[in-house]
Amino acid sequence: MSEAALVSVSMNLLAILPMFIAFMFVQNRHRPFLVTICGSYAVFYWMRSLMLTLGLDTSALDPLAIDPRGIDGANLRLAVWSSLAMLSFVAFQNVAVRPSVGGLPKRRYDFVQLRRLALYASIGATMCFGVIVAKVGSPIAAIEAAKAEKAVAGLYLLQFGPVAAMVLCLAAALAGKREGHRLILRMPFLVLGLLNALYVFAWGSRRVVVIYLAGLMLEPVFTAVGNRRERGANSSPRDLRRWVGIALIGVAVIGSALGLRVARDHVLQGRTSDAIADASPLRSVSVAMNATVYDSYVLAVRDTPDTFEFSGSELFINGTGGVVPRAVWADKPTNIAPGAAFRQQYEPEVKNGWPVGAVGEWWLSFGWFGIVLGGLLSGVCYAAVSQALGDLRKNPLAHALSVGIVFQVLELGLNVQSLVRWIGWCGSVLVALAIVSKLAPPANPWGPAGTQSKPANPENKQLVHQS
């Protein structure tokens, strides 16, 4: 192996190892949340890093060539970020955080209660979807208006109705499984959850569908993490079936992302885009999963500050200002996404952006100081959210919320749009719970989110009594 190849492999390992080392130091109740964090980094950073390092693919941003030295520099910054984030996560994992402080539900619900909440929320989500379809004429026209023409900006908040309904349906399905209810009782909410996620596709976003399927995939992963800790390295036939199920859902996640990307291309262009049609299978999957975030991040590290200056606080002001309505902020930027500002440095006329992830956003803003500060703050946020949610294996609603928080709100860490996304995801669920609880009050929730839930089968008992 050449010296350059050895350096590249070492940089990849340094970028990945901190989060796996953190498993040895976090308490067991935080491990499911840490698994979710690792999943987000694997999708958005690690997968493409390995592809580019091993020569399995080239940059998705051709003809903007990315040389191996740029990849090594990006991985070095990612290693520093990950190390500091995990250090602060471990340091603050025992700090008491009430769910209400972070805008998270205070109580936990059983299957009977969640299915009622999910059903009424789904009715509301259908009404939200109906509003946007009524405005533009059809679901296909809605996708075109949202993605190509940016014509549904005034109806942006309505998409969080289906988001909240999706979260509640996912929580109901998970609760039903954990309490031992038959599949026929859980199936309606599995279908409704997928339908609500597809509603959000009318706003041009396919990620919610992927988040929904990822939430289903992580349920057996969380269980396997707890069972393995109890039994040590021993396995059982049931473990094998569980991992086969995880693999099948993983294939469904990739397939749905690719299928929805192709469907959107046909709506907008009448054909499959060149980014998919002319690409290798690995490139096609990367583009469909939005994993090319890493390619943009490498480009940001390569050209900033050598070609473009650090932006300072501008990205954070615009991103955080997204919570302010345009009626109040007359000069609010048309597109507050930092990826759009980054891409327009290269292609000024293009509306869509090149997301760079949280690490890239902090680098574009403040350089090495941003990497250090952003990494530390991200770890604190991870610890606070994990502590507020509690053990994800004991609370289905916390499990359902956590996937969206990690993959959307705190995508790769504390980012420019975290506040806006937090209000959208967590706020919408709280509003849905408040409204639906008034219309159809659930009978006697089990208690505060920090208390232990009542298991309905032996498998759940061992999780409840686990420290």
C-alpha positions in Angstrom: 0.0 0.0 0.0 1.4 3.4 -1.0 2.0 6.1 1.5 -0.9 8.2 0.1 -3.3 5.3 0.3 -2.3 4.6 3.9 -2.9 8.2 4.8 -6.3 8.1 3.2 -7.3 4.9 5.0 -6.1 6.3 8.3 -8.1 9.5 7.8 -11.2 7.4 7.1 -10.7 5.4 10.3 -10.1 8.5 12.4 -13.4 10.0 11.1 -15.3 6.8 12.0 -13.8 5.5 15.2 -14.8 8.2 17.7 -18.5 7.2 17.6 -17.7 3.5 18.0 -15.4 4.2 20.9 -18.1 6.3 22.5 -20.2 3.1 22.9 -17.9 1.9 25.6 -18.5 5.0 27.7 -22.2 5.9 27.3 -24.8 4.3 29.5 -27.0 1.6 28.1 -30.1 3.8 27.8 -28.2 6.2 25.5 -27.0 3.4 23.1 -30.0 3.3 20.9 -29.8 7.0 20.3 -26.1 6.7 19.5 -26.9 3.9 17.0 -29.2 6.4 15.3 -26.5 9.0 15.2 -24.0 6.5 13.7 -26.7 5.7 11.1 -27.0 9.3 10.0 -23.2 9.7 9.7 -22.9 6.5 7.8 -25.5 7.6 5.2 -24.4 11.2 4.7 -20.6 11.1 5.3 -19.0 7.7 5.8 -20.5 5.8 2.8 -19.3 8.3 0.2 -16.0 8.8 2.0 -15.2 5.1 1.6 -16.4 5.1 -2.0 -14.1 8.0 -3.0 -11.1 6.7 -1.0 -11.3 3.2 -2.5 -11.9 4.5 -6.0 -15.3 2.9 -6.3 -16.8 6.2 -7.5 -15.8 9.7 -8.5 -17.2 13.0 -7.3 -20.9 13.6 -8.0 -20.1 17.3 -8.6 -18.3 16.7 -11.9 -16.7 18.6 -13.6 -15.5 20.1 -10.2 -12.8 17.6 -9.6 -12.0 16.6 -6.0 -8.5 15.3 -5.4 -7.5 12.7 -2.7 -5.8 15.4 -0.6 -9.1 17.2 -0.4 -10.7 14.1 0.9 -8.0 13.6 3.5 -8.4 17.2 4.7 -12.2 16.8 5.0 -11.8 13.6 7.0 -9.3 15.2 9.3 -11.9 17.9 10.1 -14.6 15.3 10.5 -12.4 13.3 12.9 -11.9 16.4 15.1 -15.6 17.2 15.0 -16.7 13.6 15.8 -14.1 13.3 18.6 -15.3 16.5 20.3 -19.0 15.7 19.8 -18.6 12.3 21.4 -16.5 13.7 24.2 -19.2 16.3 25.1 -21.9 13.6 24.6 -20.2 11.4 27.2 -19.5 14.3 29.5 -23.1 15.5 29.6 -25.0 12.2 29.4 -26.1 12.4 33.0 -27.3 16.0 33.0 -31.0 15.9 33.9 -33.1 17.3 31.1 -36.9 17.5 31.2 -38.7 16.7 28.0 -40.7 19.9 28.2 -37.4 21.9 28.0 -36.8 20.7 24.5 -40.3 20.8 23.3 -40.8 17.0 23.6 -43.9 15.2 24.8 -44.0 14.8 28.6 -46.0 11.6 28.7 -45.9 8.2 27.1 -48.8 6.4 25.6 -49.7 2.7 25.0 -51.0 1.2 21.8 -54.7 1.8 22.4 -54.0 5.5 23.1 -51.5 6.0 20.2 -53.7 4.4 17.6 -56.5 6.8 18.5 -54.1 9.8 18.3 -52.6 8.5 15.0 -56.0 8.0 13.4 -57.2 11.5 14.1 -53.8 13.0 13.2 -54.0 11.2 9.9 -57.4 12.7 9.1 -55.8 16.2 9.8 -52.8 15.3 7.6 -55.2 14.4 4.7 -56.8 17.8 5.1 -53.4 19.5 4.9 -52.6 17.5 1.8 -56.0 18.4 0.3 -55.3 22.1 0.8 -52.1 22.1 -1.3 -53.7 19.9 -4.0 -56.6 22.2 -4.2 -54.3 25.2 -4.7 -52.2 23.7 -7.5 -54.7 21.2 -9.0 -53.2 17.8 -8.5 -50.5 15.9 -6.4 -48.2 15.9 -9.4 -48.6 19.6 -9.9 -47.9 20.1 -6.2 -44.5 18.3 -6.5 -43.6 20.4 -9.5 -44.7 23.7 -7.8 -42.7 22.9 -4.7 -39.5 21.7 -6.2 -39.2 23.5 -9.5 -41.1 26.7 -9.1 -40.9 27.2 -5.3 -44.6 28.2 -5.6 -46.0 26.7 -2.4 -43.8 28.7 0.0 -46.9 30.1 1.7 -48.1 26.6 2.5 -44.8 25.4 3.8 -46.0 24.8 7.4 -48.8 22.6 6.3 -46.4 19.8 5.5 -45.8 19.3 9.2 -49.4 18.0 9.6 -48.5 14.8 7.7 -45.1 14.8 9.5 -46.8 14.7 12.9 -49.3 12.1 11.7 -46.4 9.9 10.4 -44.6 10.1 13.7 -47.7 9.1 15.6 -48.5 6.2 13.2 -45.0 4.9 13.6 -45.2 5.2 17.3 -48.5 3.3 17.3 -47.1 0.5 15.1 -44.0 0.2 17.4 -46.2 0.2 20.5 -48.4 -2.6 19.1 -45.4 -4.8 18.3 -43.7 -4.2 21.7 -47.0 -5.0 23.5 -47.5 -8.2 21.6 -50.5 -7.2 19.5 -51.2 -9.1 16.3 -49.9 -7.8 12.9 -53.5 -7.3 11.7 -54.0 -4.7 14.4 -50.8 -2.9 13.6 -51.0 -3.0 9.8 -53.4 -0.1 9.4 -51.0 2.2 11.1 -48.0 0.9 9.2 -50.0 1.8 6.0 -51.2 5.1 7.3 -47.7 6.0 8.4 -46.4 5.4 4.9 -49.3 7.3 3.4 -48.6 10.3 5.6 -44.9 10.2 4.6 -45.9 10.2 1.0 -48.2 13.2 1.6 -45.0 15.2 2.4 -43.6 14.2 -1.0 -46.1 16.7 -2.4 -43.9 19.4 -0.9 -41.0 17.9 -2.9 -39.3 16.1 0.0 -38.8 12.3 -0.2 -36.7 12.1 3.0 -39.7 11.7 5.3 -40.5 8.4 3.6 -36.9 7.3 4.2 -37.1 8.4 7.8 -40.3 6.4 8.3 -38.7 3.2 6.9 -35.6 3.9 8.9 -37.7 4.1 12.1 -39.1 0.6 11.4 -35.6 -0.7 10.6 -34.1 0.6 13.9 -36.7 -1.1 16.1 -35.1 -4.6 15.8 -31.6 -2.9 15.9 -32.4 -1.3 19.3 -33.7 -4.6 20.6 -30.6 -6.4 19.4 -28.4 -3.9 21.1 -30.1 -4.5 24.4 -30.2 -8.3 24.1 -26.6 -8.5 23.1 -25.5 -6.5 26.1 -27.5 -8.9 28.4 -26.2 -12.1 26.8 -22.8 -11.0 25.8 -21.6 -12.2 22.4 -24.0 -15.2 22.3 -26.6 -15.3 19.5 -29.7 -17.2 18.8 -31.8 -18.1 15.8 -34.2 -15.3 16.7 -31.2 -12.9 16.4 -30.6 -14.2 12.9 -34.2 -13.7 11.8 -34.1 -10.2 13.3 -31.0 -9.2 11.3 -32.4 -10.6 8.2 -35.5 -8.5 8.8 -33.2 -5.4 9.3 -31.5 -6.2 6.0 -34.8 -6.4 4.1 -36.0 -3.1 5.5 -32.6 -1.6 4.6 -33.2 -2.7 1.0 -36.6 -1.2 1.1 -35.1 2.1 2.4 -32.7 2.3 -0.6 -35.3 1.1 -3.0 -37.9 3.7 -1.9 -35.3 6.5 -2.0 -34.3 5.6 -5.5 -37.9 5.1 -6.7 -39.1 8.4 -5.3 -36.1 10.2 -6.9 -36.9 8.7 -10.3 -40.6 9.5 -9.8 -39.8 13.2 -9.0 -37.5 13.4 -12.0 -40.3 12.2 -14.3 -42.7 14.7 -12.8 -40.3 17.6 -13.2 -38.4 16.6 -16.4 -40.5 13.9 -18.0 -37.6 11.5 -17.8 -35.0 10.1 -15.4 -32.3 12.7 -14.7 -28.7 12.2 -16.0 -27.5 12.0 -12.4 -29.4 8.7 -12.1 -29.8 7.4 -15.6 -26.1 7.7 -16.7 -24.6 6.8 -13.3 -23.2 3.6 -11.8 -25.4 1.7 -9.3 -23.3 3.1 -6.4 -23.7 6.7 -7.7 -27.4 6.2 -8.3 -27.9 5.0 -4.7 -25.8 7.9 -3.4 -27.7 10.5 -5.2 -31.1 9.0 -4.2 -30.1 8.8 -0.6 -28.7 12.4 -0.6 -25.4 10.9 0.4 -23.6 13.3 -1.9 -23.7 15.7 1.0 -20.1 14.4 1.6 -19.0 15.4 -2.0 -20.2 19.0 -1.3 -18.5 19.0 2.1 -15.2 18.0 0.5 -15.5 20.7 -2.1 -16.3 23.3 0.7 -13.1 22.3 2.6 -11.0 22.4 -0.6 -12.1 25.9 -1.7 -12.7 27.7 1.6 -10.9 29.9 2.4 -8.5 29.5 -0.6 -11.1 30.5 -3.2 -14.0 31.8 -1.2 -13.9 33.6 2.2 -15.5 32.4 5.4 -19.1 33.7 5.6 -19.1 34.4 9.3 -22.5 34.3 11.0 -24.4 35.0 7.8 -25.5 31.4 7.2 -26.7 31.0 10.8 -28.6 34.3 10.8 -30.4 33.4 7.6 -31.1 29.8 8.7 -32.3 30.7 12.2 -34.3 33.6 10.8 -36.4 31.0 8.9 -38.7 31.0 11.9 -39.7 34.6 11.1 -42.6 34.9 8.7 -42.0 36.8 5.5 -44.8 39.2 6.5 -42.5 40.3 9.4 -39.2 40.1 7.6 -39.6 41.9 4.3 -36.1 41.2 3.1 -36.1 37.5 4.1 -33.9 35.5 1.7 -35.8 33.5 -0.9 -33.9 30.3 0.1 -32.5 30.1 3.6 -30.8 26.7 3.0 -27.0 27.1 3.2 -26.5 24.6 0.4 -28.2 27.0 -2.0 -25.8 29.8 -1.1 -22.8 27.5 -1.4 -23.8 26.2 -4.8 -24.5 29.7 -6.2 -20.9 30.5 -5.7 -20.2 28.1 -8.6 -23.6 28.2 -10.5 -25.3 31.5 -9.7 -28.5 30.8 -11.7 -29.3 27.5 -10.1 -32.0 27.4 -7.4 -31.4 24.0 -5.8 -28.4 23.7 -3.5 -25.5 21.4 -2.6 -26.0 20.6 1.2 -22.7 20.3 3.0 -23.9 18.9 6.3 -23.4 20.4 9.8 -19.6 20.0 9.7 -19.4 21.8 6.4 -21.7 24.6 7.5 -19.5 25.4 10.6 -16.4 25.2 8.4 -17.8 27.6 5.8 -18.8 30.0 8.6 -15.8 30.0 11.0 -13.1 27.6 9.8 -11.3 25.5 12.5 -12.9 27.5 15.3 -16.3 26.4 13.9 -15.2 22.8 13.7 -14.3 22.9 17.4 -17.3 24.9 18.7 -19.8 23.1 16.4 -18.5 19.7 17.5 -18.7 20.5 21.2 -22.2 22.0 20.9 -23.5 19.1 18.8 -22.4 16.6 21.5 -24.2 18.7 24.1 -27.3 18.7 22.0 -27.1 15.0 21.4 -26.8 14.3 25.1 -29.6 16.6 26.0 -32.0 15.1 23.5 -31.1 11.5 24.4 -31.5 12.3 28.1 -34.9 14.0 27.5 -36.2 11.1 25.3 -34.9 8.4 27.6 -34.4 4.8 26.6 -35.9 4.5 23.1 -36.7 0.8 23.6 -39.2 1.7 26.3 -41.0 4.6 24.7 -42.4 4.1 21.2 -43.2 7.8 20.7 -39.7 8.8 21.7 -38.3 6.2 19.3 -40.5 7.6 16.5 -39.4 11.2 17.2 -35.7 10.3 17.6 -35.3 9.2 14.0 -36.6 12.6 12.6 -34.5 14.5 15.2 -31.3 12.8 14.2 -31.8 12.6 10.5 -33.5 15.9 10.0 -33.3 18.3 12.9 -29.8 17.6 14.1 -28.6 16.2 10.8 -24.9 15.5 11.4 -25.0 17.8 14.4 -26.2 21.2 15.4 -26.7 23.0 12.0 -27.9 26.2 10.5 -31.6 25.1 10.2 -31.8 23.0 13.4 -34.1 25.6 15.2 -36.5 25.8 12.2 -36.6 22.0 11.8 -37.0 21.5 15.6 -40.1 23.7 15.6 -41.4 21.9 12.6 -40.9 18.3 13.8 -41.2 18.4 17.5 -43.6 21.4 17.6 -45.9 19.8 15.1 -46.1 16.6 17.2 -46.9 18.6 20.3 -49.6 20.6 18.5 -51.1 17.4 17.1 -51.1 15.7 20.5 -52.8 18.8 22.1 -55.5 19.1 19.4 -56.2 15.4 19.1 -56.2 14.9 22.9 -58.9 17.6 23.1 -61.0 15.9 20.4 -60.5 12.4 21.6 -58.8 12.3 25.0 -56.6 9.2 25.6 -57.6 7.3 28.8 -55.0 7.7 31.5 -51.6 7.8 29.9 -49.1 5.7 31.9 -47.2 8.7 33.3 -44.3 11.0 32.7 -41.8 10.1 30.0 -39.1 9.4 32.6 -41.1 6.7 34.3 -41.0 3.0 33.4 -43.6 1.7 31.0 -45.7 -1.4 31.6 -44.5 -4.3 29.5 -47.0 -6.7 27.9 -44.8 -9.6 27.2 -41.7 -11.3 28.6 -39.4 -9.9 26.0 -40.2 -6.3 27.0 -39.8 -7.1 30.7 -36.1 -7.6 30.4 -35.8 -4.2 28.6 -37.7 -2.4 31.3 -35.7 -3.7 34.2 -32.4 -3.1 32.4 -30.4 -0.2 33.8 
